[in-house]
Amino acid sequence: MPKLNLRPLDDRVVVKPLDAEQVTAGGIVLPDAAQEKPQRGKVVAVGAGKLLDSGNRGELSVAVGDEVIFGKYGGSEIEVDGDELKILRESDILAKVVS
Protein backbone atom coordinates (compact mmCIF):
# COMPACT_ATOMS: atom_id res chain seq x y z
CA MET A 1 0.00 0.00 0.00
CA PRO A 2 1.42 3.43 -0.93
CA LYS A 3 1.92 6.18 1.62
CA LEU A 4 -1.45 7.22 2.99
CA ASN A 5 -2.26 10.94 2.86
CA LEU A 6 -4.78 10.66 5.66
CA ARG A 7 -4.28 11.68 9.29
CA PRO A 8 -7.01 10.59 11.72
CA LEU A 9 -7.97 12.95 14.53
CA ASP A 10 -7.69 12.34 18.29
CA ASP A 11 -8.12 8.66 19.24
CA ARG A 12 -9.16 7.46 15.79
CA VAL A 13 -7.33 4.74 13.90
CA VAL A 14 -7.37 3.91 10.16
CA VAL A 15 -7.41 0.15 9.51
CA LYS A 16 -7.13 -1.76 6.22
CA PRO A 17 -9.37 -4.83 6.67
CA LEU A 18 -7.79 -8.17 5.78
CA ASP A 19 -9.59 -10.33 3.23
CA ALA A 20 -12.48 -12.43 4.52
CA GLU A 21 -12.14 -16.19 4.63
CA GLN A 22 -13.05 -17.62 1.24
CA VAL A 23 -12.95 -21.29 2.26
CA THR A 24 -14.52 -22.81 5.38
CA ALA A 25 -12.64 -25.17 7.69
CA GLY A 26 -14.47 -28.04 5.93
CA GLY A 27 -13.16 -26.92 2.53
CA ILE A 28 -16.35 -25.31 1.21
CA VAL A 29 -15.67 -22.30 -1.03
CA LEU A 30 -17.86 -19.34 -0.09
CA PRO A 31 -19.21 -16.91 -2.71
CA ASP A 32 -18.72 -13.19 -2.07
CA ALA A 33 -22.32 -12.72 -0.89
CA ALA A 34 -21.94 -15.40 1.81
CA GLN A 35 -18.63 -14.16 3.20
CA GLU A 36 -18.73 -12.42 6.55
CA LYS A 37 -17.37 -8.92 6.97
CA PRO A 38 -13.71 -9.10 7.94
CA GLN A 39 -13.01 -8.37 11.59
CA ARG A 40 -9.22 -8.29 11.34
CA GLY A 41 -7.10 -5.63 9.82
CA LYS A 42 -3.77 -3.84 9.75
CA VAL A 43 -3.38 -0.36 11.25
CA VAL A 44 -2.23 2.08 8.55
CA ALA A 45 -2.57 5.42 10.43
CA VAL A 46 -3.21 6.60 14.00
CA GLY A 47 -4.29 9.90 15.50
CA ALA A 48 -2.42 11.91 18.12
CA GLY A 49 -4.45 10.48 21.01
CA LYS A 50 -7.49 11.58 22.97
CA LEU A 51 -7.30 15.06 24.47
CA LEU A 52 -7.50 14.66 28.26
CA ASP A 53 -8.98 17.14 30.74
CA SER A 54 -5.44 18.04 31.79
CA GLY A 55 -4.71 19.28 28.26
CA ASN A 56 -2.32 16.41 27.53
CA ARG A 57 -2.87 13.72 24.90
CA GLY A 58 -3.57 10.12 25.95
CA GLU A 59 -1.24 7.57 24.38
CA LEU A 60 -2.78 5.05 21.95
CA SER A 61 -2.37 1.32 22.55
CA VAL A 62 -1.92 0.54 18.85
CA ALA A 63 0.65 1.69 16.31
CA VAL A 64 1.00 1.63 12.52
CA GLY A 65 1.64 -1.94 11.37
CA ASP A 66 -0.23 -3.66 14.23
CA GLU A 67 -2.79 -6.32 13.31
CA VAL A 68 -6.02 -5.80 15.22
CA ILE A 69 -9.45 -7.35 15.71
CA PHE A 70 -12.42 -4.97 15.66
CA GLY A 71 -16.20 -5.18 15.97
CA LYS A 72 -18.03 -6.39 12.87
CA TYR A 73 -20.11 -3.22 12.46
CA GLY A 74 -17.84 -0.68 14.18
CA GLY A 75 -16.33 2.38 12.56
CA SER A 76 -16.91 4.06 9.22
CA GLU A 77 -15.99 2.51 5.88
CA ILE A 78 -14.24 4.75 3.35
CA GLU A 79 -12.38 4.32 0.07
CA VAL A 80 -9.06 6.06 -0.54
CA ASP A 81 -7.14 5.56 -3.81
CA GLY A 82 -9.15 2.39 -4.51
CA ASP A 83 -8.41 0.84 -1.09
CA GLU A 84 -11.25 -0.04 1.29
CA LEU A 85 -10.42 1.33 4.76
CA LYS A 86 -12.15 1.66 8.12
CA ILE A 87 -11.86 4.57 10.52
CA LEU A 88 -12.39 3.38 14.09
CA ARG A 89 -12.11 4.88 17.53
CA GLU A 90 -9.46 3.13 19.58
CA SER A 91 -12.27 1.88 21.85
CA ASP A 92 -13.82 0.03 18.84
CA ILE A 93 -10.68 -2.13 18.62
CA LEU A 94 -11.23 -5.30 20.62
CA ALA A 95 -7.72 -6.79 20.60
CA LYS A 96 -4.24 -6.59 19.13
CA VAL A 97 -2.98 -9.77 17.47
CA VAL A 98 0.33 -10.82 19.03
CA SER A 99 2.46 -13.36 17.15
Sequence and secondary structure as in RCSB ss.txt:
>XXXX:A:sequence
MPKLNLRPLDDRVVVKPLDAEQVTAGGIVLPDAAQEKPQRGKVVAVGAGKLLDSGNRGELSVAVGDEVIFGKYGG
SEIEVDGDELKILRESDILAKVVS
>XXXX:A:secstr
         TTEEEEEE    SB TTS B  GGGS    EEEEEEE S  B TTS B   S  TT EEEE TT S
EEEEETTEEEEEEEGGGEEEE   
